[in-house]
């Protein structure tokens, strides 16, 4: 199966999930991606950076996130002061 077909299939499967199941899948995927990326360069990061990353991952797991538009609005608000 090609990558595009697999992504579509996964998308269809995700569309069928209820909110609770979708949150669980989101946590699993986020954790998987974070662990696969962090392992490669984790030791090269400062303790401060590692702590900030862990805090961000925990926030994502708790459903605490902002859309791109919300981030842009916050930045624009701070720059215009």
Residue, then its C-alpha position, 0 to 999 in steps of 0.5 A: x500500500x502506498x503512503x497516500x493510500x495508507x494516510x487516506x485509510x487512516x483518515x477514514x478510520x479516525x473519522x469513525x472514532x468517538x471523541x474519547x477514542x480520538x483523544x487516546x489515539x492522539x496521545x499514542x501518536x504524539x507520544x510515538x512521534x515525540x519518542x522517536x524524535x527525542x531519542x536521536x538528539x535528546x542528550x544534546x539538549x540543555x536540561x532547560x530545553x528538555x524540561x520545556x519539551x516535556x512540559x509541552x508534550x504534557x500539555x498536548x496530552x492534556x488537550x491544551x493546545x492552540x490553533x495557528x490562528x490563536x498563536x498568530x493573534x497572541x503574537x500580533x497582540x504582543x507586538x502591537x503593544 
